[in-house]
């Protein structure tokens, strides 16, 4: 798999405050890459550096194997780094015409293509002020898509949206990836990231603390969830199955934690049965990204 963006030991300081501390990771082509972290972790600074809005103190970054950015490279990268400014009394089409004239990206035909991509073509002549929050954000992403860039860089694309708007942007990101785009997005909405991202990097106060595929980040352990009619007996017996046992009284289930790759469901089932415990539930659970994030950031 080819690499779209390679970041090597990036550091950025604001006076005595270190916003990025020797950050390194690669973004694979065709991925949805989430840059995650609490407020102040360096997410926006990192995107600003790789988009040449900010200059790093140390380190390098490479787009498509080439150092830094150039006008030619920038044509391959669309970005949404801040709240877009559109004219409320103009239609979606006319707003994109203005964006196109200012940016010089794409052609007149691109506007219709972009509006179709972000599912706004049927509302292309509606005024911007008549759009819902989700539609406004989709138009902003549409502006970033002018010129058909292969990569989209989005800073908190669902920030401030209601649940319906968040779902709209989530679905759009999935659709764009299916159409061949690579998306790099900073976000603090971990549940949404888990639903759309294939890869991620987790930052904490400027340090990179984990990076890789979302599966790799989350599956550091095997988690087996079990249940039985005699819940009290199960909860007590579970201590013989694993050193780490999580009892959920409300759900009446028990979670067993094992080292990655060591849990054997058939052996657990047989051992329980041989000791008079008939399981009504036996399944491998995937740890939620939110839980893993809090573990890694000690939050």
C-alpha contacts under 8 A as a table, 3 or more apart, distances in Angstrom:
res1	aa1	res2	aa2	distance
1	X	28	X	6.41
1	X	29	X	6.66
2	X	28	X	5.96
2	X	29	X	5.68
3	X	6	X	6.76
3	X	26	X	6.49
3	X	27	X	5.75
3	X	28	X	4.50
3	X	29	X	5.52
3	X	64	X	6.61
3	X	65	X	7.58
4	X	26	X	7.64
4	X	27	X	5.70
4	X	28	X	5.72
4	X	29	X	5.27
4	X	63	X	5.80
4	X	64	X	4.85
4	X	65	X	7.43
5	X	26	X	5.79
5	X	27	X	5.10
5	X	28	X	7.34
5	X	61	X	7.13
5	X	62	X	5.62
5	X	63	X	4.71
5	X	64	X	6.16
5	X	65	X	7.49
6	X	24	X	7.60
6	X	25	X	6.15
6	X	26	X	4.45
6	X	27	X	6.39
6	X	61	X	5.59
6	X	62	X	5.08
6	X	63	X	6.68
6	X	65	X	7.55
7	X	10	X	6.76
7	X	23	X	7.04
7	X	24	X	4.87
7	X	25	X	5.31
7	X	26	X	6.16
7	X	59	X	7.95
7	X	60	X	6.26
7	X	61	X	4.42
7	X	62	X	6.52
8	X	22	X	7.43
8	X	23	X	6.54
8	X	24	X	4.57
8	X	25	X	6.89
8	X	59	X	5.68
8	X	60	X	5.26
8	X	61	X	5.87
9	X	21	X	7.48
9	X	22	X	3.86
9	X	23	X	4.72
9	X	24	X	5.06
9	X	58	X	7.13
9	X	59	X	4.69
9	X	60	X	6.73
10	X	20	X	6.57
10	X	21	X	6.61
10	X	22	X	4.70
10	X	23	X	4.90
10	X	24	X	6.69
10	X	56	X	6.56
10	X	57	X	7.62
10	X	58	X	5.60
10	X	59	X	4.16
10	X	60	X	6.07
10	X	61	X	7.62
11	X	18	X	7.63
11	X	19	X	7.38
11	X	20	X	4.62
11	X	21	X	4.73
11	X	22	X	4.97
11	X	23	X	6.69
11	X	56	X	5.87
11	X	57	X	5.62
11	X	58	X	5.01
11	X	59	X	6.22
12	X	18	X	6.15
12	X	19	X	5.50
12	X	20	X	4.89
12	X	21	X	6.91
12	X	45	X	7.97
12	X	55	X	7.70
12	X	56	X	4.93
12	X	57	X	5.08
12	X	58	X	6.92
13	X	16	X	6.76
13	X	17	X	5.53
13	X	18	X	4.32
13	X	19	X	5.37
13	X	20	X	6.85
13	X	56	X	7.96
13	X	57	X	6.93
14	X	17	X	5.11
14	X	18	X	6.40
14	X	19	X	6.97
15	X	18	X	7.80
18	X	21	X	6.53
18	X	205	X	7.80
18	X	206	X	6.60
19	X	40	X	7.71
19	X	41	X	7.06
19	X	42	X	5.25
19	X	45	X	7.04
19	X	205	X	6.62
19	X	206	X	4.85
20	X	23	X	6.44
20	X	42	X	5.95
20	X	45	X	7.64
20	X	46	X	7.27
20	X	205	X	7.47
20	X	206	X	3.95
20	X	207	X	6.34
21	X	206	X	5.16
21	X	207	X	5.28
21	X	208	X	7.81
22	X	58	X	7.86
22	X	59	X	7.18
22	X	207	X	7.18
23	X	206	X	7.62
23	X	207	X	6.41
23	X	208	X	5.74
24	X	208	X	7.42
25	X	201	X	7.60
25	X	211	X	7.03
27	X	31	X	7.28
27	X	33	X	6.66
27	X	199	X	7.94
28	X	31	X	5.78
29	X	182	X	5.89
30	X	177	X	6.44
30	X	180	X	6.13
30	X	181	X	5.96
30	X	182	X	4.58
30	X	183	X	7.69
31	X	177	X	7.08
31	X	181	X	7.94
31	X	182	X	5.24
31	X	183	X	6.44
31	X	197	X	7.42
31	X	198	X	5.84
31	X	199	X	6.72
32	X	173	X	7.99
32	X	177	X	7.00
32	X	182	X	5.98
32	X	183	X	4.70
32	X	184	X	5.95
32	X	185	X	7.53
32	X	196	X	6.88
32	X	197	X	4.71
32	X	198	X	5.32
32	X	199	X	6.29
33	X	182	X	7.91
33	X	183	X	6.11
33	X	184	X	4.74
33	X	185	X	6.21
33	X	197	X	5.71
33	X	198	X	6.25
33	X	199	X	4.73
33	X	200	X	5.15
33	X	201	X	7.71
34	X	184	X	6.04
34	X	185	X	5.02
34	X	186	X	5.72
34	X	187	X	6.86
34	X	193	X	6.61
34	X	197	X	5.98
34	X	198	X	7.98
34	X	199	X	6.26
34	X	200	X	4.42
34	X	201	X	6.36
35	X	43	X	6.34
35	X	184	X	7.42
35	X	185	X	6.00
35	X	186	X	4.50
35	X	187	X	6.38
35	X	200	X	5.73
35	X	201	X	5.03
35	X	202	X	6.10
35	X	203	X	7.37
36	X	43	X	6.92
36	X	186	X	5.97
36	X	187	X	5.55
36	X	188	X	5.90
36	X	190	X	7.82
36	X	200	X	7.08
36	X	201	X	6.11
36	X	202	X	4.75
36	X	203	X	6.05
37	X	40	X	7.92
37	X	41	X	5.47
37	X	42	X	7.70
37	X	43	X	6.81
37	X	187	X	7.40
37	X	188	X	6.13
37	X	202	X	5.66
37	X	203	X	4.92
37	X	204	X	5.92
38	X	41	X	5.52
38	X	188	X	6.46
38	X	203	X	7.80
38	X	204	X	6.93
39	X	42	X	7.85
39	X	188	X	7.92
40	X	43	X	7.63
40	X	205	X	6.31
41	X	203	X	5.67
41	X	204	X	4.78
41	X	205	X	4.18
41	X	206	X	5.27
41	X	207	X	7.78
42	X	45	X	5.15
42	X	46	X	6.02
42	X	203	X	6.92
42	X	204	X	7.57
42	X	205	X	6.49
42	X	206	X	5.14
43	X	46	X	5.24
43	X	47	X	6.49
43	X	186	X	6.06
43	X	203	X	7.26
44	X	47	X	5.19
44	X	48	X	6.09
44	X	81	X	7.97
44	X	155	X	6.72
44	X	186	X	7.16
45	X	48	X	4.98
45	X	49	X	6.22
45	X	54	X	7.42
46	X	49	X	5.20
46	X	50	X	6.43
47	X	50	X	5.31
47	X	51	X	6.11
47	X	81	X	7.81
47	X	153	X	7.60
47	X	155	X	7.50
47	X	186	X	7.97
48	X	51	X	5.22
48	X	52	X	6.19
48	X	53	X	4.90
48	X	54	X	5.21
48	X	81	X	7.75
49	X	52	X	5.12
49	X	53	X	5.86
49	X	54	X	4.57
49	X	55	X	5.59
49	X	56	X	6.20
50	X	53	X	7.68
50	X	54	X	7.89
50	X	61	X	6.70
50	X	68	X	7.46
51	X	54	X	7.58
51	X	69	X	7.53
52	X	55	X	6.50
52	X	68	X	7.71
52	X	69	X	7.12
56	X	59	X	6.96
60	X	67	X	7.16
60	X	68	X	7.39
61	X	67	X	5.95
61	X	68	X	5.91
62	X	65	X	5.24
62	X	66	X	4.96
62	X	67	X	4.33
62	X	68	X	5.69
62	X	69	X	7.92
63	X	66	X	5.31
63	X	67	X	6.43
63	X	68	X	6.70
63	X	69	X	6.94
63	X	73	X	7.51
66	X	69	X	7.67
69	X	73	X	5.84
69	X	74	X	6.46
70	X	73	X	5.10
70	X	74	X	6.04
71	X	74	X	5.11
71	X	75	X	6.68
72	X	75	X	5.56
72	X	76	X	7.51
73	X	76	X	5.50
73	X	77	X	7.06
74	X	77	X	5.10
74	X	78	X	7.55
75	X	78	X	7.40
75	X	105	X	7.28
75	X	147	X	6.97
75	X	149	X	6.08
76	X	148	X	7.42
76	X	149	X	4.12
76	X	150	X	5.25
76	X	151	X	6.21
77	X	149	X	4.99
77	X	150	X	6.22
77	X	151	X	4.76
77	X	152	X	5.78
77	X	153	X	7.25
78	X	144	X	4.52
78	X	145	X	5.80
78	X	146	X	7.62
78	X	149	X	5.65
78	X	150	X	7.84
78	X	151	X	6.14
78	X	152	X	4.73
78	X	153	X	6.20
79	X	141	X	7.93
79	X	144	X	5.32
79	X	152	X	5.56
79	X	153	X	4.55
79	X	154	X	5.81
80	X	83	X	7.67
80	X	84	X	7.58
80	X	140	X	7.18
80	X	141	X	6.77
80	X	144	X	6.35
80	X	152	X	7.93
80	X	153	X	6.24
80	X	154	X	4.85
80	X	155	X	6.19
80	X	157	X	7.78
81	X	153	X	7.50
81	X	154	X	5.98
81	X	155	X	4.98
82	X	155	X	6.99
84	X	140	X	6.22
86	X	95	X	6.19
86	X	128	X	7.37
87	X	90	X	5.53
87	X	95	X	6.60
87	X	128	X	6.86
88	X	91	X	7.91
88	X	127	X	6.47
88	X	128	X	4.79
88	X	129	X	4.71
89	X	127	X	5.54
89	X	128	X	6.31
89	X	129	X	6.49
90	X	94	X	5.98
90	X	95	X	6.20
90	X	126	X	7.84
90	X	127	X	5.09
90	X	128	X	6.05
91	X	94	X	5.20
91	X	95	X	6.15
91	X	124	X	6.42
91	X	125	X	4.87
91	X	126	X	4.99
91	X	127	X	4.03
91	X	128	X	5.55
92	X	95	X	5.20
92	X	96	X	6.28
92	X	123	X	7.52
92	X	124	X	5.11
92	X	125	X	6.12
92	X	126	X	6.48
92	X	127	X	6.38
92	X	128	X	5.93
92	X	139	X	7.05
93	X	96	X	5.23
93	X	97	X	6.28
93	X	111	X	6.88
93	X	112	X	7.82
93	X	115	X	7.97
93	X	124	X	5.36
93	X	125	X	6.27
94	X	97	X	4.92
94	X	98	X	6.43
95	X	98	X	5.24
95	X	99	X	6.34
96	X	99	X	4.88
96	X	100	X	5.95
96	X	111	X	6.66
96	X	143	X	6.19
97	X	100	X	5.04
97	X	101	X	6.14
97	X	108	X	7.56
97	X	111	X	7.37
98	X	101	X	5.07
98	X	102	X	6.26
99	X	102	X	5.25
99	X	103	X	6.02
99	X	143	X	6.79
100	X	103	X	5.18
100	X	104	X	5.41
100	X	105	X	5.65
100	X	106	X	6.82
100	X	107	X	7.74
100	X	143	X	7.88
100	X	146	X	7.15
101	X	104	X	5.37
101	X	105	X	7.73
105	X	146	X	5.90
105	X	147	X	4.95
106	X	110	X	5.84
106	X	146	X	5.40
106	X	147	X	3.74
106	X	148	X	7.28
107	X	110	X	5.18
107	X	111	X	7.23
107	X	147	X	7.17
108	X	111	X	5.68
108	X	112	X	7.72
109	X	112	X	5.76
109	X	113	X	6.63
110	X	113	X	4.95
110	X	114	X	5.93
110	X	146	X	6.35
110	X	147	X	6.72
110	X	148	X	7.82
111	X	114	X	5.13
111	X	115	X	6.17
111	X	146	X	6.98
112	X	115	X	5.13
112	X	116	X	6.25
112	X	121	X	6.83
113	X	116	X	5.20
113	X	117	X	6.29
114	X	117	X	4.95
114	X	118	X	6.35
114	X	142	X	5.57
114	X	143	X	7.82
114	X	145	X	6.45
114	X	146	X	6.64
115	X	118	X	5.32
115	X	119	X	6.02
115	X	120	X	4.97
115	X	121	X	4.75
115	X	124	X	7.05
115	X	139	X	7.57
115	X	142	X	6.50
116	X	119	X	4.96
116	X	120	X	5.97
116	X	121	X	4.93
117	X	120	X	7.74
117	X	142	X	7.59
117	X	176	X	7.72
118	X	121	X	7.89
118	X	138	X	5.83
118	X	139	X	7.05
118	X	141	X	7.57
118	X	142	X	6.11
118	X	172	X	6.57
119	X	122	X	7.63
120	X	123	X	5.24
120	X	124	X	5.95
120	X	135	X	7.45
120	X	138	X	7.88
120	X	139	X	7.53
121	X	124	X	4.93
122	X	125	X	7.98
123	X	126	X	5.26
126	X	130	X	6.73
126	X	131	X	7.71
127	X	130	X	5.47
127	X	131	X	7.14
128	X	131	X	5.42
128	X	136	X	7.11
131	X	134	X	7.83
131	X	135	X	5.49
131	X	136	X	5.89
132	X	135	X	5.10
132	X	136	X	6.22
132	X	165	X	7.83
133	X	136	X	5.14
133	X	137	X	6.35
133	X	161	X	6.17
133	X	162	X	7.65
133	X	165	X	6.18
134	X	137	X	5.18
134	X	138	X	6.15
134	X	161	X	6.57
134	X	162	X	7.93
134	X	164	X	7.24
134	X	165	X	3.93
134	X	166	X	6.90
134	X	168	X	6.22
134	X	169	X	6.85
135	X	138	X	4.93
135	X	139	X	6.16
135	X	165	X	7.48
136	X	139	X	5.12
136	X	140	X	6.36
137	X	140	X	4.93
137	X	141	X	6.29
137	X	157	X	7.32
137	X	158	X	7.84
137	X	169	X	7.63
138	X	141	X	5.03
138	X	142	X	6.05
138	X	169	X	6.77
138	X	172	X	7.92
139	X	142	X	4.72
139	X	143	X	6.24
140	X	143	X	5.06
140	X	144	X	6.55
141	X	144	X	5.00
141	X	145	X	6.35
142	X	145	X	4.92
142	X	146	X	6.66
143	X	146	X	5.50
144	X	152	X	7.20
145	X	148	X	5.32
145	X	149	X	6.03
145	X	152	X	7.54
146	X	149	X	7.18
149	X	152	X	7.08
149	X	181	X	7.81
150	X	180	X	7.33
150	X	181	X	5.10
150	X	182	X	6.33
151	X	181	X	5.66
151	X	182	X	4.74
151	X	183	X	5.80
151	X	184	X	7.56
152	X	181	X	7.20
152	X	182	X	6.28
152	X	183	X	4.78
152	X	184	X	6.11
153	X	183	X	6.07
153	X	184	X	4.81
153	X	185	X	5.83
154	X	157	X	5.77
154	X	183	X	7.50
154	X	184	X	6.20
154	X	185	X	4.61
154	X	186	X	6.47
155	X	185	X	5.65
155	X	186	X	4.90
155	X	187	X	6.91
156	X	159	X	5.29
156	X	185	X	6.73
156	X	186	X	5.30
156	X	187	X	4.82
156	X	188	X	7.52
157	X	169	X	7.38
157	X	185	X	7.37
157	X	186	X	7.85
157	X	187	X	7.53
158	X	161	X	5.60
158	X	165	X	7.40
158	X	166	X	5.44
158	X	169	X	6.67
161	X	164	X	7.68
161	X	165	X	5.25
161	X	166	X	5.75
162	X	165	X	5.23
162	X	166	X	6.15
163	X	166	X	5.04
163	X	167	X	6.20
164	X	167	X	5.19
164	X	168	X	6.32
165	X	168	X	5.01
165	X	169	X	6.38
166	X	169	X	5.31
166	X	170	X	6.09
167	X	170	X	4.98
167	X	171	X	6.12
168	X	171	X	5.31
168	X	172	X	6.17
169	X	172	X	4.92
169	X	173	X	6.13
170	X	173	X	5.30
170	X	174	X	6.46
170	X	192	X	7.11
170	X	195	X	7.88
170	X	196	X	6.61
171	X	174	X	5.17
171	X	175	X	6.20
172	X	175	X	5.00
172	X	176	X	6.11
173	X	176	X	5.12
173	X	177	X	6.26
173	X	183	X	7.51
173	X	196	X	7.21
174	X	177	X	5.26
174	X	178	X	6.33
174	X	196	X	6.27
175	X	178	X	5.07
175	X	179	X	6.34
176	X	179	X	5.02
176	X	180	X	6.61
176	X	181	X	5.61
176	X	182	X	7.98
177	X	180	X	5.21
177	X	181	X	4.79
177	X	182	X	6.08
177	X	183	X	7.08
178	X	181	X	7.26
187	X	190	X	7.35
187	X	193	X	7.29
189	X	192	X	5.59
189	X	193	X	6.35
190	X	193	X	4.97
190	X	194	X	6.12
190	X	289	X	6.54
190	X	290	X	5.58
191	X	194	X	5.21
191	X	195	X	6.55
191	X	289	X	7.16
191	X	290	X	6.69
192	X	195	X	5.13
192	X	196	X	6.53
193	X	196	X	5.39
193	X	197	X	5.35
194	X	197	X	5.80
194	X	214	X	7.43
194	X	288	X	7.86
194	X	289	X	6.18
197	X	200	X	7.02
197	X	214	X	7.03
198	X	213	X	5.82
198	X	214	X	5.64
198	X	215	X	7.94
199	X	211	X	7.61
199	X	212	X	5.63
199	X	213	X	3.98
199	X	214	X	4.90
200	X	211	X	5.66
200	X	212	X	5.86
200	X	213	X	6.16
200	X	214	X	5.98
201	X	208	X	6.95
201	X	209	X	7.72
201	X	210	X	5.78
201	X	211	X	4.20
201	X	212	X	6.70
202	X	208	X	5.92
202	X	209	X	5.79
202	X	210	X	5.31
202	X	211	X	6.30
202	X	293	X	7.61
203	X	206	X	6.02
203	X	207	X	5.43
203	X	208	X	4.66
203	X	209	X	5.94
203	X	210	X	7.55
204	X	207	X	5.24
204	X	208	X	6.57
204	X	209	X	6.89
204	X	297	X	6.45
208	X	211	X	7.46
209	X	296	X	7.05
209	X	297	X	7.93
210	X	217	X	6.93
210	X	296	X	7.78
211	X	217	X	6.84
212	X	216	X	6.15
212	X	217	X	6.36
213	X	216	X	5.14
213	X	217	X	6.35
214	X	217	X	5.12
214	X	218	X	6.18
214	X	289	X	7.85
215	X	218	X	5.31
215	X	219	X	5.74
216	X	219	X	5.42
216	X	220	X	6.91
217	X	220	X	6.67
217	X	289	X	7.95
217	X	292	X	7.57
218	X	221	X	7.91
218	X	286	X	7.34
218	X	287	X	5.94
218	X	288	X	6.96
218	X	289	X	5.98
218	X	292	X	5.97
219	X	222	X	6.84
219	X	260	X	7.05
219	X	286	X	6.79
219	X	287	X	6.79
220	X	259	X	7.51
220	X	260	X	5.69
221	X	257	X	6.71
221	X	258	X	5.90
221	X	259	X	5.05
221	X	260	X	4.19
221	X	261	X	7.51
222	X	257	X	5.83
222	X	258	X	5.05
222	X	259	X	5.97
222	X	260	X	4.99
222	X	261	X	6.45
222	X	262	X	7.15
222	X	263	X	6.13
222	X	284	X	7.24
222	X	285	X	7.50
222	X	286	X	7.67
223	X	255	X	6.40
223	X	256	X	5.64
223	X	257	X	4.74
223	X	258	X	6.40
223	X	263	X	7.87
223	X	284	X	5.84
223	X	285	X	5.26
223	X	286	X	6.68
223	X	287	X	7.29
224	X	255	X	5.50
224	X	256	X	5.06
224	X	257	X	6.55
224	X	263	X	7.47
224	X	265	X	7.88
224	X	282	X	7.03
224	X	283	X	5.69
224	X	284	X	4.53
224	X	285	X	5.75
225	X	253	X	6.72
225	X	254	X	5.66
225	X	255	X	4.37
225	X	256	X	6.32
225	X	281	X	7.16
225	X	282	X	5.78
225	X	283	X	5.38
225	X	284	X	6.24
225	X	285	X	6.48
226	X	253	X	5.81
226	X	254	X	5.36
226	X	255	X	6.36
226	X	256	X	7.89
226	X	279	X	6.77
226	X	280	X	7.46
226	X	281	X	4.87
226	X	282	X	4.60
226	X	283	X	6.69
227	X	231	X	7.01
227	X	234	X	7.33
227	X	252	X	6.88
227	X	253	X	4.89
227	X	254	X	6.39
227	X	279	X	5.68
227	X	280	X	5.42
227	X	281	X	4.56
227	X	282	X	6.80
228	X	231	X	5.63
228	X	234	X	6.49
228	X	253	X	7.83
228	X	277	X	7.18
228	X	278	X	6.19
228	X	279	X	4.69
228	X	280	X	4.93
228	X	281	X	6.66
229	X	278	X	7.75
229	X	279	X	7.65
229	X	280	X	7.04
230	X	233	X	5.55
230	X	234	X	6.27
230	X	277	X	7.94
231	X	234	X	4.96
231	X	235	X	6.09
231	X	252	X	6.45
231	X	253	X	7.54
232	X	235	X	5.22
232	X	236	X	6.39
233	X	236	X	5.26
233	X	237	X	6.02
233	X	277	X	7.84
234	X	237	X	5.03
234	X	238	X	5.89
234	X	254	X	7.83
234	X	277	X	6.87
235	X	238	X	5.30
235	X	239	X	7.33
235	X	247	X	6.72
235	X	254	X	6.53
236	X	239	X	6.00
237	X	240	X	5.71
237	X	241	X	7.36
238	X	241	X	5.12
238	X	242	X	6.75
238	X	245	X	6.85
238	X	254	X	7.53
238	X	256	X	7.49
239	X	242	X	5.80
239	X	243	X	6.61
239	X	244	X	7.73
239	X	245	X	6.53
240	X	243	X	7.68
241	X	256	X	7.39
241	X	268	X	7.51
242	X	245	X	6.34
242	X	256	X	5.88
242	X	257	X	6.46
242	X	258	X	6.76
243	X	257	X	7.50
244	X	256	X	6.15
244	X	257	X	5.37
244	X	258	X	7.56
245	X	254	X	6.91
245	X	255	X	5.79
245	X	256	X	4.94
245	X	257	X	6.44
246	X	254	X	5.71
246	X	255	X	4.94
246	X	256	X	6.54
247	X	252	X	7.62
247	X	253	X	6.35
247	X	254	X	4.60
247	X	255	X	6.41
248	X	251	X	5.53
248	X	252	X	5.55
248	X	253	X	5.37
248	X	254	X	5.99
248	X	255	X	7.94
249	X	252	X	4.79
249	X	253	X	6.93
258	X	261	X	7.97
258	X	262	X	6.34
258	X	263	X	6.00
259	X	262	X	5.70
259	X	263	X	7.45
260	X	263	X	7.49
264	X	267	X	5.44
264	X	268	X	6.34
265	X	268	X	5.11
265	X	269	X	6.13
265	X	282	X	7.31
265	X	283	X	7.58
265	X	284	X	7.95
266	X	269	X	5.14
266	X	270	X	6.15
267	X	270	X	5.12
267	X	271	X	6.02
268	X	271	X	5.21
268	X	272	X	6.15
269	X	272	X	5.29
269	X	273	X	6.17
269	X	279	X	7.01
269	X	282	X	7.59
270	X	273	X	5.10
270	X	274	X	6.05
271	X	274	X	5.17
271	X	275	X	6.37
272	X	275	X	5.21
272	X	276	X	6.41
272	X	277	X	4.87
272	X	278	X	6.58
272	X	279	X	7.34
273	X	276	X	5.16
273	X	277	X	4.99
273	X	278	X	5.37
273	X	279	X	7.56
274	X	277	X	7.38
279	X	282	X	6.70
287	X	291	X	6.79
287	X	292	X	6.91
288	X	291	X	5.41
288	X	292	X	6.49
289	X	292	X	5.02
289	X	293	X	5.89
290	X	293	X	5.04
290	X	294	X	6.29
291	X	294	X	5.27
291	X	295	X	6.31
292	X	295	X	5.05
292	X	296	X	6.21
293	X	296	X	5.21
293	X	297	X	6.13
294	X	297	X	5.19
294	X	298	X	5.73
294	X	299	X	4.87
295	X	298	X	5.14
295	X	299	X	6.63
296	X	299	X	7.80
